[in-house]
Amino acid sequence: MIKYLFSAVIIGLAFIGSPASADLPPGIIIDKWQIQDWMVSIGNFMFIAGMILSVIIIVLSGIRWMSTSDPKGARQMLISGIICSAVIMGVALIIRTVAALVSGQFFN
């Protein structure tokens, strides 16, 4: 225990005399337009990727429905694909609405 305490004190004393670096580059100013652009870009990506995924699920469920003798699993997969696309469109709408509220364009 004393060995670890001694090591911690030595390491702590080594960093006491080191000065902090104040030569940092200037930061990037983030305004509401950049935030809106990021939110719209994220919303668009989520919308497009989700819709592609839900279309793939719907097409695969249709193929599965036509090729199997028991269509219950394929029907459930089709319903899940339709619900998935509805949820994705709803989330994209919420993100775009929040982006418009942040930028102030919602009430114009």
Phi, psi and omega in degrees: 000317181293326180296319179291321178296317179297319179296320180294322179293317180297315179295318178297319179292331180292330182265355180293319185275357182278124181284153177280144180277120180256007182264060180270148177291155180295144181281166178269130178277126180256119179252179185292337179287323177292321178297318178297317179298318179296316182295319179294320179296316178296317178297317179296318179297314179298319180296311183293312181296319180293320179292322176298316179296318181290325176294320177298317179297318180295318179294316179296323178292325176295318178295318179295322180296320181286332187262354182249158179272341179245098187275009183295316179294321179292323178294319178295323177294321177295315179297320178296321177295320179292318177295321178300315180293325178293318179295318180296317177295323178294317179294319178297321178295319178295316180297317179293325177293316178296320177297321178290326177292320180295319183279345181087007181272356185292323185261007179267000000 
